[in-house]
């Protein structure tokens, strides 16, 4: 389930997984797959401070109400927009204990792409790092500490976390790249408390 994160220029915005059977993430109106996000992070983490400060990425963009009603879809009462279509295909589980992010969510990717291509258009979004300790994803400006929270969210499998605490390989590789990074933007993302 997406959570609210504080941006510097748009206030609180939603970021996260929106269906446990998909590995797609949303960032307000932008949608991209979690392995793409991890690859973008890897590219930035593998650069030193004086190297790459900007990375061009592709995401799906859905305007306004065409996104749908996440809470209505979760509760099975309102299936509107793109999210509503996904919840008709992959409903919220009857058993609340089954509400865990599927580490094999990539297996539904063909279905998710077929649905989002009808509802969206592709847009370029930039990852940009600034000397002031801030970074931007698309139009959203974040303090470094909030950027770290976004990364930890993906590592943990969001809310409700990865099923059986089993993570996809791309998430494990992201953490390894961050731990080995010489880029100061990634210093402190993972403490000894983060498993």
Buried (B, 14 or more C-beta within 10 A) or exposed (E): BBBEBEBEEEEEBBBBBBBBBBBBBBBBBBBBBBBBBBBBBBBBBBBEEEEBBEBEBEBBBBEEEBBBBBEBBBEEEBBBBBBBBBBEEBBBEEEEEEBBBBBEBBEBBEBBEEBBEEBBEEEEBEBBBEEEEBBBBBBBBBBBEBBBBBBBBBBBBBEBBBBEEEBBEBBEBBBEBBEEBEBEBBEEBBEEEEE
